[in-house]
Each structure stands twice: as C-alpha cells, then as structure tokens.
Amino acid sequence: MIRRLVRSWAIDTQLVGLVLMLTLFGIAMIYSAGVLNDPSPVTTGAWMRQLVWLGIALVAFTVVSRISLRWFEWATLPGYVLAVILLAATKVIGTGSGTAAGVESFIDLGFIRFQPAEFAKLATIFALARYLGTRADEPTTLKSLVPPALIAGLPLGLVLLQPDLGSALAFVGILFAALFWAGTAPWLLLLLASPGVALILSFDTLIWSGYFVVLVIFLYLYRYRLYVVESVSVFLANLAAGTIAGPLWNSLAAYQQNRILVFLDPGVDPRGAGYQLIQSMVAIGSGGLTGKGFTLGSQKRLDFLPEQHTDFIFSVIGEELGFIGTLLTLIAFALILYRLVSMAAEAEDPFAGLVIFGIFGAWLVHIFVNVGMTVGLVPVTGIPLPFVSYGGTFLLMSWVAVAVAARVAHEEP
Amino acid sequence: MKAHHPHRRRRRARVATGLIGLVIGTIALQFFRVQVLESSGFKLQSESNRLRPIPTPAPRGTIYDRNGLIIADNVPGYAVYVLAAPRDSMKASLRRLQPLLDLSDPRIELLEGRIRRNQPLLVDVDADLGAVAALQERGSDFPGIYLEMRPKRRYRSGAAIGHALGFVSEIAADELALPRFADYEQGMLIGKAGIELQYEELLQGTRGVRILEVDASGRLVGSFAGREENPSVPGEDVQLNLDLPLMEWINSIFPDSMRGAVVALDPADGGVLALYSAPTMDPNDFVGGIETDVWDELSNDPRQPLFNRAVMGRYAPASIWKLAAAGIALDAGVIGPTEVMPEPCNGGITILGQYRRCWKNGGHGFLDLAGAIAHSCNVYFYQLGVRVGLDNMLEAGTRLGFSDLTGIDLPQENPGIFPKDRSFWVDVFGYRPQEGEVLSLAIGQGPNDQTPIKMAQFYTALARDGSAPAPRLLKGPPPTDSWRLDLSRRAIEELRKGMRAVTSPGGTAYYRTALEYWDIIGKTGSGQNPQDPERPHAWFAGMAGPPGGEPEIVVVVLVEFGKSGARVAAPIAAKAADFYLRRKYGIPIDTIQTLAEHVEAGVPAPWARW
C-alpha cells in the first residue's frame, strides 16, 4: 500500500530516491559547513533555508511530474523566449548575491531572488529537444548543426556577459549532449568543438601549430563528407579562435586570468587566487581515508575553506568523510547519471529521450567541473554541485529537471 | 527516424555510460591520489594551518649620542593579546581583562571595534608588570589570552632630551591612512615627534612572526610563548650629533620658572650639540600609552611644554640680527670692515627724511663696524641699512634663509618670518613699503621673527668662513652648505671683534659670561613682544673656543620675557659652552663657571680681567 503510494508519487523510485538521498545528504553537509569556530551568519542558518527550498522543490516535483509531456512540448517555445528575456533582463536589473556578489546573475523580485540561468538551462534543453526531435534524420552536415548551436549559443552568450563561466560551460554540455543523442556523428561534434580546442591550445604556438596540422589532415580525410564551405569555415573558425585568444585573454578580468594560471600551477599565487585551490586540496587531502568526522573538519572550522557551503561543499565532504565519503558520493552521482542514460535509452519518443539526455549533459558538466575543481582537475569556476550545494533556484530547477525526466520516462508505453 | 531506433539508442547509451565511467573514474582516481596516496603531506599542511602567526615587533634601534652614550634603548615589556575566537568570547575576554589592565570603557569600546575574524586582538602594548604576573599566575582564569614579551622604549635622562628625541606611541588611525605608513599595522609603535619620527623607518626594523599553535577550536596549545618562526630584524642603531651630558647640563641650569630654548651647534659641520626647549617633557611618559591625567596636564599647561621652542618658536631677533645686517652689507661690499660711518651717533639721526633714535640718549659718537656691534648702535646700522637698500636687504635676507626652514632633520620646524620682497607689506599690512622700512630691518626690528635654530645656523656662518650648513642631528657626513656669505677673513675678524667687545671687560655681558679657560664672544638682544612690552624676550647668540683659536661651539639662548640678554640669556650660553669645552678638553667640570658665579660664591678668579 505505502509502496504503491510512494511509487505513484515518485514515478521513478530509483531516480527520485537517489536524488532525495543526495539532497538530504547535501543539507547535512551544508549544516556542517556552517559549524565554524567563528560562526558567520551567512553559513550558520543556510541548512534551514535549504530545507525550506527542498520543501518547495518537492511541491514543484509533485506538480511538474503530473504534467503531460505534450504540455511541455507546447510550452517549449514560450519558455525559451521567456528564458532569453530574463537572461537579458539580468544584464540590466541583475544583482549579485552572497558569495557570488561579483556576478550579476540574480533577479531580485523583492520576496524572492532567483537565477534565470538555471531556468534557461532547462528551457534550452527543451528547445534543443524540440528542434532536434522533429528532424527527420540525424544531422550529418556541419550546416545542420548551426541552428541547434544558435539555440544554445544565445543563452550561453548572455550568461557569459554576466559573466558566469560555470553556467556557460553547462550550456556547452547541454548542446553537445543533445546533438550526440540526436545521432550526430562524433567527428562532426569534434569539428564543432575544434575552435574551442584551438582557443585553449593557442597559449603555446608550437602545440597550436601541431594541432592545426592534425586539423588540416582531418579535414582532408573527411573531404568527401564535407562541403567546401564547411571545411573552409572550420579552418577559418580555428584560425580565428587561435588569433583572438590573446586579445580575449587580455579582456578577461584579472581574477579569471588568475584562476586559469593557478589551475596550471597553484603555487603561483598561494595567498591570492591559488589560495582557494590549495586550501581545498589541503582540506580534502587531510581528510584521508576515513575523514575527520562530521562537522569536525579543522580546515573548514578555522575558515580556511572558501565558499564552503556553495561551490566548495565537496571539499567539506572530502575533509570530514574522507575518501570513503567522496567515493560514495561519486557513486551516487554515477548511479543518477546512469539512471538518466537508461531512461533516455528506453524512451521511444525522440523528444523525451533528448530532454532526458540534455539533463544528463548539464549535470555531467556540473559534477565534473564542480568536483574536479576542488582537487585541481579543472580551473576554479563558480559552478554548484547538483542537489548538494547550497542555492535555492538551483535546487528547485534540479528537482524540476528530475520531475521532467521522471514524467517523460513514465509516459513511455 | 533511424537515429532513434532502439539499437542506435542503446549504442549511444553505452557510449554515454562509458563517459560516466570515465568522468567519475577520473575524479575518483584523483581523490584516491589526494586522499590516500598523498594524504600525509596534506595532513601536515592542515596541521600548519592551525598555527597562528602573531607579528612580533622588532626592537627599535638604539639611539646614541655623539660620544656613544645611550640616549634611547629598549627594556622588556609585555603586550597582552586576546586570541582569535568567536566575537562574543573575545568580548567576554576583554571584560575579564578590564579590571586587571585598568581599561577604560571607551578603550574597551575602541578595542571591540577592532575585533576581526581570525585575527588576534592586541589589548595592551605595555602591560603593567603586576598585571602580567597575575595573568601568568592565573592563566586558566583567562583562556584565550596571550602574553607577548616585546621590547619597550626607554629614554635615559628623559626630560633633558624630550623635545629633540620625540617619543613613540601606538600608531593612530589617521597615521595608518598615510602612504608613509602603508606597511604598518594597528598596534605598532611609531615615532611621534623629534628624532623618533624623523628616522622612524631606520629605527623601526622589520617585524618578525611568532607562531602560536591552536587546536581545532582555536584554543592555544603547546608552549605559551609559541615559537619564533621568522625572527624580527632589530631597527638600525642611530648615532646623533647631540651631546647627552651637555643636554642634561642645560636641563639642569635652565631656570625652572623660565620658558625658552637653547641651541648649540658644532661649527665644524653644523652638527646639533644640543637642542633644548623649556619647559620640557619626559618622553618616557608616552611609552605604552600616556596616562590621561598626564596628557591633560601637558596639553592644558599654559606654558606649552609640548611646544618645541627651539625649532618652532618664532621671536623678534632684535639686536642679534644686527650681525646679519652687517654680514649682508659686507657681502654686498657697501661698507668696509674697518670703515667709520660718516655720521656720528648723537643719540639719534635724521635719515631718509625721518628722525630715528638710538637706544642711548647720549649717543656713541663716531663708530666703525666692530664698535657699532659692541655698542649695538642703532645710528650706525641705520646708515648701513640705507647703503644696502630695502630691495637688496630683502633679497639677501631671503637668500640667507630668514624666510625659510633651516632644513634641520626634524619633522616639525617653523620657517622664519622675513619679507621676501616688497609685496609682503602689501599682503600683510595693506600698504606699499617706503624705503624707510630698511631702517627697522637693519636693527632687527620690523616684520622679522626667527626661530632659535635659525639664528644659531646664522651664527655658525660667523664661526666658520661665512658658509652655513643645515643643522643636523644625525651624525654623518656634513650636508652641503645651504648658503654662504662672501665674507673676507678681515670682515669676519671685525664682526667677531665687535662680539668680543660685548663679552670683554667693559662690555655688557662680560661679568656674566667670562670663563676661566675659554674665549666667549656674542651678541645680546631684547626682542620686543606684544604680550608684555615691559619684559622683552632675552637673546644671546655667541660662540666659544680655546683662547686665540677658532670657535668650537655656537650657542644661541632665548629666554621668553627674560628682559635682559646680558643678565639672563648670556650666562646660560656661557655655562653651556664651558661645560661642553671642558669635557672636550678633559678639564674637570665645575658648577661655578662664570666670573659672576665666582664672585657670588666667593671663589677667587685670578684670571679675571677687571
């Protein structure tokens, strides 16, 4: 009886169960993040606020998971337009908030503040699914990748203006996930990604030259599969990316430059930009196999950990629960991601599969970048960890995404 | 729709599953490396994160006098800290300390305002030894309190050197805002005046760091004192030109009831042998925060003991400036060193269409330069002034720095007041000056106010060859001359001859300045002042040295409302010069120095020339 009730509420017990567990675990860790020797009002009560947000999220989940897939399809276009308008409005009336005070990514409605970027991610997932799901065939030419790239590129550009690099990466993840699930050939995805690669590699002329030779050979080998215009534009885009890298670098804010330099070598600025990374790694490393115990992390308690309840929550997990704790958390995330992949694979309806896989793409980027930055795998970027990091809008939208995924999978015959 | 054929979907799902494995696997591997393989290194770093650095001030550089005697050094003192803790418990610690350290309520409020997250709070830079003993004894009653031994300034013979040395005190908020003190932190002691401020950067040294170990809850563990991680580098020692015994001597002979200043310079290099201002103050009172009542007493005293008269007090130079007028005239070549002025002094003279009186009604008759200086004859100097001319007088006076600073190495000095050109009268008095203004200037009157240090610098030129370096407190190579007068040897001899007449038998100052072993020459002056016309400020500016030799000390004495330069100021100068020269030549010190003192004490003075 109860099991049936739960099942009918949760729709997908496995996914919802895992996510609920993770959210409660996250609230516990947010509570621990607030246990400092010198408590700060910002972190002390954060876990209670997150608990309230979970309540809101559960209500949203209950409602959204009962909305038919067709309603979502219908709402895709207006939703996307609204998301873009909100993002553009953020540029004008946006405010910073709390630890992200420097980034104007919030809209303040007086009674509530939310981040349009989180809504825009979901809207973009839908828009891409709608567009790609209605194509008769999978994209086989670069040209056919242009419309989806524009759909994702518009909100991506707007969040970059905030400037919110973390969310921008999530949009990249969403785009590639959607294209991949639409059946786009991997080599086409590589070509699409190539200007980005060129941009990154251009810091070293020699490496960039080598990369360029490989690119030209690649274009030559695939010459019969590509239009001349496409080859030329890929070539030019790569050339352009390599050329603008310098000016682009100079246009970055000093703190952004530092974060990248520090990623390459944390020692360059141990008191400044390298501080976060070094302190985070010290916290995680000193946690050892079994950790220092819940709420007992000394790095955290003595306030050495930056942003310990938001972007660096995983450092608290690492310090207090040790490798065992981090491994279990990672397994939970792996299971959630795997569940999404399975759901997408089972979805007969292309729109449904694309939506689920788009969510997969966004979360994968969030998890990889957020957890990776705490141990120096990726540069420090302001991007939260789904279900665990403190943050109302993000938790709400993550749960809405769960509801959508569960609903979409549920509707499959 | 072949892209969404179940077979194709499953293939993509396998790729995606592989991607999950790759991403999560990579992360897990990195965590395994950091948390298991390299954990010990990070544990060590985490431990060191629990070490709290506390800055340790460097001992301030010792200040020596010209003979190597210590003027200022350091003795051990104790600073009290409240260690970083939650704000409320830090506040509670402060309240517990309040009665012990005798902290006032406003002080507690000030300290509470300084509490910063994770920063130890400096409560008292110089705790009372009794309180220190109590804190050490009852350590457990005062958790989170840290005592630090830190050197504290001590001034030997405090009052004698107060104005020259200045003092140290805790840096103030407005000083912290200055670019000069950009590297300084709250709670540091800095020089506030005098030498201590002038050479602050030399004396301060470099702070060290003491590491305190705290447990995960921020409480002090391990040794109470922690360990010195980065030892402080003591400030540089500084040697001054000051002569400490001379300063003490001047402090002891300057009349207690009088206000004034004494400046002694070494004519060899402009080195400041003594710089004294009365009433004086004791810089030891300021160490570790001055008591409120002492401060009130000092700052409300109408005698202004905090005011350094030697470099900041400006007084009408009166007759002692006649030497400057003479120097300017000789430099310009408008008088000859031995030339007799054509008009005799008949108690006055009609000059530039006006009648001007001499101070002596009977008149001085015909005078040459030396005679005019000896008798301080106004009539001679009126004629000299006319020859120089107003514009030249202003130009030359300005060139000799009478409207400027001497450039002594002290943070506070007032420039002299002297018209740079004729516009001065227009700006200050609102009228265009007539040529006749030169008459007043030539006898040291008119718009002319000078500091004792400035007058001492001028007399140094007369004790040398006409050149005058900036007076300097720091021992070192003499600075370049700030100006020089083009005076022939003959001219200098005549000027000194005039001054010698003042202190020779028959001169006004002989009786009170004559010394057994030394030649002393000089000029007296009575500076009229608006506060009390009946009691002019008493000046004496002179120099002394071995008989027949060059002067070895220049002394200027100013006594406010002293009335008579010869009776009040001159003996102080003579006694100071005698003390300095006796020590220099190894002659035993005697408190009975001048002829007048011998006579009063009934001690025979066979060397006296009656």
HADDOCK unambig.tbl for C-alpha pairs under 7 A between the chains (distance, minus, plus):
assign (segid A and resid 37 and name CA) (segid B and resid 85 and name CA) 6.92 0.50 0.50
assign (segid A and resid 37 and name CA) (segid B and resid 86 and name CA) 6.52 0.50 0.50
assign (segid A and resid 37 and name CA) (segid B and resid 217 and name CA) 5.73 0.50 0.50
assign (segid A and resid 37 and name CA) (segid B and resid 218 and name CA) 6.87 0.50 0.50
assign (segid A and resid 38 and name CA) (segid B and resid 85 and name CA) 6.13 0.50 0.50
assign (segid A and resid 38 and name CA) (segid B and resid 86 and name CA) 4.40 0.50 0.50
assign (segid A and resid 39 and name CA) (segid B and resid 86 and name CA) 6.95 0.50 0.50
assign (segid A and resid 136 and name CA) (segid B and resid 1 and name CA) 5.75 0.50 0.50
assign (segid A and resid 137 and name CA) (segid B and resid 1 and name CA) 5.79 0.50 0.50
assign (segid A and resid 137 and name CA) (segid B and resid 3 and name CA) 6.74 0.50 0.50
assign (segid A and resid 138 and name CA) (segid B and resid 3 and name CA) 5.80 0.50 0.50
assign (segid A and resid 181 and name CA) (segid B and resid 12 and name CA) 6.99 0.50 0.50
assign (segid A and resid 182 and name CA) (segid B and resid 3 and name CA) 6.47 0.50 0.50
assign (segid A and resid 183 and name CA) (segid B and resid 3 and name CA) 5.28 0.50 0.50
assign (segid A and resid 282 and name CA) (segid B and resid 42 and name CA) 4.91 0.50 0.50
assign (segid A and resid 282 and name CA) (segid B and resid 45 and name CA) 6.46 0.50 0.50
assign (segid A and resid 282 and name CA) (segid B and resid 46 and name CA) 5.97 0.50 0.50
assign (segid A and resid 283 and name CA) (segid B and resid 46 and name CA) 6.84 0.50 0.50
assign (segid A and resid 284 and name CA) (segid B and resid 35 and name CA) 6.33 0.50 0.50
assign (segid A and resid 285 and name CA) (segid B and resid 34 and name CA) 5.02 0.50 0.50
assign (segid A and resid 285 and name CA) (segid B and resid 35 and name CA) 4.37 0.50 0.50
assign (segid A and resid 285 and name CA) (segid B and resid 38 and name CA) 6.89 0.50 0.50
assign (segid A and resid 285 and name CA) (segid B and resid 39 and name CA) 4.74 0.50 0.50
assign (segid A and resid 285 and name CA) (segid B and resid 42 and name CA) 5.00 0.50 0.50
assign (segid A and resid 285 and name CA) (segid B and resid 43 and name CA) 6.64 0.50 0.50
assign (segid A and resid 286 and name CA) (segid B and resid 35 and name CA) 6.83 0.50 0.50
assign (segid A and resid 286 and name CA) (segid B and resid 39 and name CA) 5.55 0.50 0.50
assign (segid A and resid 286 and name CA) (segid B and resid 40 and name CA) 7.00 0.50 0.50
assign (segid A and resid 286 and name CA) (segid B and resid 42 and name CA) 4.90 0.50 0.50
assign (segid A and resid 286 and name CA) (segid B and resid 43 and name CA) 4.06 0.50 0.50
assign (segid A and resid 286 and name CA) (segid B and resid 46 and name CA) 6.27 0.50 0.50
assign (segid A and resid 287 and name CA) (segid B and resid 35 and name CA) 6.44 0.50 0.50
assign (segid A and resid 288 and name CA) (segid B and resid 35 and name CA) 4.50 0.50 0.50
assign (segid A and resid 288 and name CA) (segid B and resid 36 and name CA) 5.57 0.50 0.50
assign (segid A and resid 288 and name CA) (segid B and resid 39 and name CA) 5.36 0.50 0.50
assign (segid A and resid 289 and name CA) (segid B and resid 35 and name CA) 6.13 0.50 0.50
assign (segid A and resid 289 and name CA) (segid B and resid 36 and name CA) 5.81 0.50 0.50
assign (segid A and resid 298 and name CA) (segid B and resid 216 and name CA) 5.27 0.50 0.50
assign (segid A and resid 299 and name CA) (segid B and resid 46 and name CA) 6.64 0.50 0.50
assign (segid A and resid 322 and name CA) (segid B and resid 35 and name CA) 7.00 0.50 0.50
assign (segid A and resid 323 and name CA) (segid B and resid 31 and name CA) 6.80 0.50 0.50
assign (segid A and resid 323 and name CA) (segid B and resid 32 and name CA) 6.68 0.50 0.50
assign (segid A and resid 323 and name CA) (segid B and resid 35 and name CA) 5.86 0.50 0.50
assign (segid A and resid 327 and name CA) (segid B and resid 28 and name CA) 6.44 0.50 0.50
assign (segid A and resid 330 and name CA) (segid B and resid 24 and name CA) 6.54 0.50 0.50
assign (segid A and resid 334 and name CA) (segid B and resid 20 and name CA) 6.44 0.50 0.50
assign (segid A and resid 334 and name CA) (segid B and resid 24 and name CA) 6.66 0.50 0.50
assign (segid A and resid 338 and name CA) (segid B and resid 17 and name CA) 6.33 0.50 0.50
assign (segid A and resid 341 and name CA) (segid B and resid 13 and name CA) 5.83 0.50 0.50
assign (segid A and resid 341 and name CA) (segid B and resid 16 and name CA) 6.88 0.50 0.50
assign (segid A and resid 342 and name CA) (segid B and resid 13 and name CA) 6.88 0.50 0.50
assign (segid A and resid 345 and name CA) (segid B and resid 9 and name CA) 5.22 0.50 0.50
assign (segid A and resid 345 and name CA) (segid B and resid 10 and name CA) 5.69 0.50 0.50
assign (segid A and resid 345 and name CA) (segid B and resid 13 and name CA) 5.95 0.50 0.50
assign (segid A and resid 350 and name CA) (segid B and resid 4 and name CA) 6.25 0.50 0.50
assign (segid A and resid 368 and name CA) (segid B and resid 23 and name CA) 6.67 0.50 0.50
assign (segid A and resid 372 and name CA) (segid B and resid 27 and name CA) 6.36 0.50 0.50
